[in-house]
Amino acid sequence: MAMEARFAARARGRDGTLACVFECPIGERCPGQGGEVRFHATARGFHIAAEDLLGAETLGGTRVRLWRIERVKKGPLWKAKMQVMPQMTFETAEEANQAVEAIRRVARGRHEGPKLVLVLVNPNAGKGHGMRLWRKKVMPVFRRSGIKHRIVETQAKGHAKEVASNLDLVEVGLVMTIGGDGTVFEVLQGLCGRSDWDKACKVGLCPVPAGSGNALSASAGLFDPITAAIAACKGVVQPLDICSVIQPPRRYFSFLSTTFGLIANLDVGTDHMRWMGDARFTVGALKEILGNKVYAGKVWMLPTDVELGAENSTDVPAFLQSGPPCPVFCSAMDTAGETPLNQEPRGMGWKKVEDEFSLFIACNIPYISLDVKMAPRTSLGSSSFNVVRCGNVSKSKRLQVLNSSGGHSERHISLPFVHNEDLRAMHLDPTASKHPTWLVVDGEEVPFAPVFLESHPGLARVVVFPASA
């Protein structure tokens, strides 16, 4: 049974100072109980449930300021704000400190919050405001919730991967990235590339939107830095599907997308416009559409309802012998040598499409940027990825796709010339394309060669914003 801290206090509100009694559970709580903070006064009483509580801080001596979470709905989005509550004055400084600790324990609730948050700040992401976002937006939330944290400013490309590769899994429970999707991609390569990848991948990821592309932040409901920071303190996580993207002898771990043509050209072809933030993608898209380009390719798709046969190959190539297993790849492809993927996949159930694509993207999560929900029929843990594609359609239809996919809209999926499939695996050969383009995985350029994708359901964990209790 939980114990309670009970102190006499004075809470100052708009209507003056009220004598009141502060009550808060302390010590061990029964599993599943969230608890609440209760205030009783002569004229009134109120309570704050654990899911609405952020934390508290002492103001020196016997004074305590309490902070709660305000959930605000703006259009289709939920965001979080910090709301200050009436200041309390306790009889002694010791009681004030005890009250702050008790409040913070209740705020963590049944999720208990992370052991320690490792904050990776990419100072070059997006418009280069990473450290300022940390100081102005994230750090105040952490201070009021009392969350333990350590901050590392990345020094160069690959630094975030190195940090994740050497992460102390006993100490760290959550990795927060203040940057864009590229920073998350680096962390994922580090975690999945470890010998203890199965344990490392269970460390939660919390992406704070600070880059030019913030797809994972949007897909997790973390649409601004304060919302992301509050979600990190609460520690609510959901499974996140990861894809192996295979180009023998290389393997990448993808949380976002694999694409060539239009979207790839927006990622890589507009890299020199990162200073514009998300606007670079709109400018690049208009340029692509007006150019009326298409990109030839062949793709073999394995739907989610196709079962693997019992004759799975046991011949696992060396570059796949660590990390999550890829049974579909080993069953469908010739794995005898580390050669390019130049053959059709073996087995039943593969659907082949050969076309000139004006749009082709395989999405692992719904959003591809902070406001473009390209694959609304997928989710963080749908156990599949979703291919969205268009053939050689007119400029007006391409503009129609662009106009109906921005602003968190899902209307483009209902257009008759937009196709989408839920897949467990895919083999893509983009090399027949005559127009210049790139092959891009999670916003990062990879060799322009055939590629194989295989989904790993629920491999990783990502922090989400709990919009409601």
C-alpha positions, 0 to 999 in steps of 0.5 A: 500500500502506498504511503502519503506525504501530508503537509500543511501549506499555503497556496496562492491563487488569483483569489488570494492566499488559502490555507490548504493541505497538500497530499501526495503518494510517496514510497512504493506504489502498487503496479499500475497505479498512477496516483495524483496530487490533491489539495484541500482548502477551506474554500475549495479543493482540486486535484491533478492526476499523474498523467497531467502532472509535469513536476515541481521545483523549489523557489528557495526556502519553503516555496514550491512551484508546481507545473502541470501539462496542458494539452492543446489541440490545433487542427488535427494535432495535439501539442503540450504546454507547461502550465504553472499552478498556484505557488505553495509555501510549506512550513519548513524547507525540508517539507518543501523538498520532500513535496517536490520529490513526491510530486516528481514521483507521481508525475512519472507515474506507472511508466517510471520515466527513463533511467537517464536521458542521453541528449544528443544535440546536432548543432548543424541540423536544420537552421543550426539552432540545436543548442538554443532549442536545448537551452530555451525549450527542452532544459526548462522542462527537464529541470521542472520534472527532475529528469536525469540527463547528460548532454553531448554535442555532436562534433562531426558526421558519424559522431552520433553513431559512435556514441550509440555504438558505445552506449551504456545500456545499464545507465541510459534508458532513453536517447533524445536527438535534437536534430533531424532525421539524419541524426536519428538515422546515425543513432539507429545504425549504432544501436542495431550494429552492436553485438547486443543489438536486441537489447540496444534497440529497446532503448527509447528514441525521442526525436526533437524536431530541429532539422529540415526533415522531422518525419519520426517526430511527426509520426510520434506526435512530437510536433514541437520541442516542448511536446517532445521534452514533456513526452521524454519525461513521461517515458511512454514508448511504442514499438517502432518497425525497422527495415533492413535495407540491403545492398550486399555487402552493405546493410542499413537500418531504416526507420523512415523511407527508401525512395528514388526519383521525385522524393529522393531529389527533394532530399539530396537535390535540395541539400544546399537549401537546408537553411530554408527548413521544410520550405526547401521540399516545397520549392524542390517539388515544384521544380521537379513537377514542372520538369515533367520527369519520370524515373524508370524502375522495376520492383518486386513486392511481397505483400504482408499476407504471403507466408514464407515456405518451410524451405528457408535458406540457412545460408546466411551471408557474413554481412547478415550474421550480426543484427536482426535476421533477414529470413525473407532475403535469405529465402528469396535471393542468391546469398552464395556470394556478396554480389549485386542484386541482379536476379529476381526473387525466388518463391511464390507471392512476389508481385512485379511492377515495371513502370516509369514512376513520377513518384515512388517511396517505401514508407516505414512511418506515416510522415516524411516531414513535419507536415507531409503524411505520405503514408497514412495507412501505416503506423509506427508498429504496423509490422509492414512498410507501405509503398506509395507510387504513381506512374507517368501522370500529367503535371496537373495530377502531380500537382494534385498529389502535392497539394493533397499530401501537405498540411497533414492531409491524407487526401492523396491516397484516395486519388485513383492514380495513386497506388499503395501496398503494404509489404513485408519485403521488396526488391527494387531495381532503379538503375533503368532510370534515364533522368538523374536521380539518387537512391535515398534511405532515411534522407541519406544517399546510398549507392545507386544500385538494386536494393532489398528491403525487409521489415523487422516488426517492433524492433525499436522503441520510440517515445510518443506524446500521450494526447489523452489519458 
